[in-house]
């Protein structure tokens, strides 16, 4: 039995507030992948760019973006994940969707809204984390600004075992602060004794905000698996379960973690 996972990280520019163009572009990129993968990861707000025009761009579940993700997951036989602007019960969310080939959808609403861009004025904050599973691996999905708040995305023991094996972030992380992205993404791997990866966009958005990518992945020791600069590129990474379990057995740091819960 192969316990390894293959994951496609897609780093791309985005068409500003143009859903049809972005979905067509990502469809081409997805079909350009020449090998079978288990998971395909898209950036934050991949259909629109990081826009505060929630009323204009928001859509209910099971409309354009959701149906497109279901279709792509079914055709590629891989899980597809990325975030879109979703209208739900009168509220708007920066919502990460985790869509399986069978059409099952899990969702995570971004908890930490970026106040400096007014995100908290246009979107409602998520209230709970989710753990999603893929072929025996447990993932904690997070969105962009969540990266700066390690208490929210800390690993902990459940029944004597770590809650997750992989933490990942999808982002529209701007160029002026990309050093923080690099450092914190690596830190989340080491402190949580898990794999960590993040997918960021490139280009300049409709608000003249520049992005330089730096999509990256790290082992549970903080060792780099891949690092992309500022070019459009798809990186295929392989996560290996046996080295992770062996390291956790040898270095069970999570057993010594502080015991507390986040109060929302």
PEKAZI-V375005 format. One record per residue. RES is the residue in one small letter. PSI is psi in whole degrees, -180 to 180 (* if undefined). BURIAL is + if it has 24 or more other C-alpha atoms within 12 Angstrom, else -. D_LAST is the distance of its C-alpha to the last C-alpha in Angstrom with 2 decimals. Layout:
RES|PSI|BURIAL|D_LAST + RES|PSI|BURIAL|D_LAST
//
This chain:
x|130|-|40.27 + x|114|-|38.71 + x|5|-|35.15 + x|154|-|34.94 + x|141|+|33.01 + x|129|+|34.31 + x|133|+|31.90 + x|120|+|33.00 + x|117|+|31.18 + x|111|+|32.37 + x|124|+|32.45 + x|158|+|33.83 + x|165|+|34.33 + x|147|+|33.08 + x|128|+|34.94 + x|115|+|33.29 + x|34|+|31.89 + x|92|-|34.40 + x|-46|+|32.88 + x|-43|-|36.26 + x|-41|-|37.43 + x|-43|+|34.34 + x|-38|+|34.39 + x|-41|-|38.14 + x|-46|+|37.82 + x|-31|+|35.22 + x|-42|+|37.32 + x|-43|-|40.27 + x|-41|+|38.38 + x|-43|+|37.08 + x|-12|-|40.63 + x|-11|-|41.96 + x|124|+|40.26 + x|1|-|43.25 + x|160|-|41.70 + x|134|-|39.52 + x|161|+|35.84 + x|-27|+|32.93 + x|136|+|30.20 + x|126|+|30.53 + x|126|+|27.87 + x|163|+|27.86 + x|178|+|26.17 + x|140|+|23.29 + x|54|+|24.43 + x|-16|+|27.66 + x|-14|+|29.32 + x|-20|+|29.05 + x|167|+|28.14 + x|87|+|25.14 + x|146|+|25.75 + x|4|+|23.94 + x|65|+|26.33 + x|-41|+|23.84 + x|-41|-|25.97 + x|-40|-|29.08 + x|-16|+|27.85 + x|147|+|25.14 + x|151|+|26.35 + x|165|-|25.26 + x|154|+|24.78 + x|30|-|28.17 + x|-138|-|30.02 + x|-63|-|31.49 + x|-45|+|29.04 + x|-45|+|27.91 + x|-39|+|31.54 + x|-44|+|32.72 + x|-40|+|30.26 + x|-44|+|31.35 + x|-46|+|34.94 + x|-39|+|34.64 + x|-42|+|32.88 + x|-41|-|35.58 + x|-37|-|38.38 + x|-13|+|37.32 + x|32|+|36.06 + x|153|+|33.09 + x|138|+|29.36 + x|136|+|28.49 + x|148|+|25.16 + x|170|+|24.16 + x|151|+|22.00 + x|167|+|23.24 + x|117|+|22.38 + x|134|+|21.57 + x|126|+|21.79 + x|116|-|20.03 + x|41|-|20.30 + x|-5|-|21.08 + x|159|-|18.21 + x|137|+|18.79 + x|144|+|16.93 + x|95|+|17.87 + x|122|+|18.02 + x|131|+|19.30 + x|133|+|21.72 + x|106|+|23.11 + x|122|+|26.41 + x|163|+|28.82 + x|-24|+|32.60 + x|-3|-|32.45 + x|9|+|30.30 + x|132|+|27.08 + x|128|+|24.02 + x|151|+|20.54 + x|144|+|17.97 + x|125|+|15.04 + x|129|+|13.65 + x|125|+|13.33 + x|-49|+|9.90 + x|103|+|11.61 + x|138|+|14.15 + x|95|+|17.28 + x|-32|-|17.73 + x|-21|-|21.27 + x|2|-|22.39 + x|17|-|20.71 + x|-35|+|18.57 + x|-14|-|15.77 + x|-16|-|18.59 + x|-17|+|19.64 + x|155|+|16.77 + x|144|+|13.48 + x|145|+|10.52 + x|159|+|9.60 + x|-6|-|6.50 + x|148|-|8.14 + x|162|+|10.95 + x|153|+|14.37 + x|125|+|17.42 + x|151|+|20.71 + x|146|+|24.13 + x|112|+|27.50 + x|44|-|30.67 + x|-2|-|29.08 + x|144|+|26.77 + x|130|+|22.96 + x|141|+|21.18 + x|108|+|17.70 + x|140|+|17.87 + x|165|+|16.30 + x|118|+|17.36 + x|-102|+|19.09 + x|-22|+|16.96 + x|-27|+|14.38 + x|-29|+|17.34 + x|-2|+|16.92 + x|82|-|13.62 + x|-23|-|14.74 + x|-37|+|11.87 + x|-34|+|10.02 + x|35|+|13.37 + x|146|+|14.86 + x|152|+|17.20 + x|167|+|17.33 + x|135|+|19.88 + x|112|-|19.93 + x|32|-|23.17 + x|1|-|24.53 + x|148|-|24.06 + x|144|+|21.78 + x|-33|+|19.05 + x|158|+|20.55 + x|-23|+|23.85 + x|135|+|23.17 + x|137|+|20.50 + x|154|+|21.44 + x|130|+|20.67 + x|141|+|22.33 + x|159|+|22.89 + x|72|+|24.76 + x|118|+|24.85 + x|155|+|27.56 + x|-41|+|30.65 + x|-23|-|30.41 + x|24|-|27.34 + x|-23|+|28.33 + x|-38|-|29.05 + x|-41|-|25.36 + x|-49|+|24.85 + x|-49|+|27.68 + x|-46|+|26.65 + x|-34|+|22.94 + x|-40|+|23.73 + x|-40|+|26.19 + x|-39|+|23.97 + x|-33|+|21.23 + x|-48|+|24.12 + x|-44|+|25.45 + x|-27|+|22.41 + x|0|+|21.13 + x|58|+|24.73 + x|169|+|24.61 + x|149|+|26.14 + x|137|+|24.51 + x|157|+|25.67 + x|140|+|24.92 + x|118|+|26.75 + x|159|+|27.28 + x|173|+|29.68 + x|179|+|32.84 + x|-170|+|34.88 + x|128|+|34.43 + x|-176|+|32.39 + x|-11|-|33.40 + x|14|-|31.91 + x|27|-|34.08 + x|125|-|31.21 + x|147|+|32.69 + x|139|+|31.23 + x|21|+|33.01 + x|-110|+|31.34 + x|30|+|31.19 + x|134|+|29.82 + x|164|+|29.84 + x|147|+|29.28 + x|150|+|29.30 + x|174|+|30.01 + x|-14|+|28.07 + x|-1|+|30.37 + x|12|+|29.57 + x|136|-|32.94 + x|134|+|33.31 + x|-44|+|34.01 + x|157|+|34.43 + x|122|+|34.04 + x|143|+|34.98 + x|-129|+|36.16 + x|23|+|36.29 + x|155|-|38.30 + x|127|+|37.58 + x|151|+|37.53 + x|125|+|36.35 + x|129|+|35.75 + x|118|+|35.99 + x|154|+|34.39 + x|126|+|34.79 + x|132|+|32.28 + x|127|+|34.03 + x|-42|+|32.49 + x|-47|-|35.17 + x|-34|-|34.79 + x|-49|+|31.03 + x|-39|-|31.52 + x|-41|-|34.42 + x|-41|-|32.55 + x|-35|+|29.62 + x|-39|-|32.26 + x|-32|-|34.07 + x|77|-|31.07 + x|58|-|28.27 + x|-31|-|26.04 + x|-22|+|22.79 + x|-21|-|24.19 + x|8|-|24.01 + x|154|-|20.39 + x|142|-|18.22 + x|108|-|16.42 + x|163|-|12.75 + x|151|-|9.41 + x|127|-|6.27 + x|118|-|3.81 + x|*|-|0.00
//
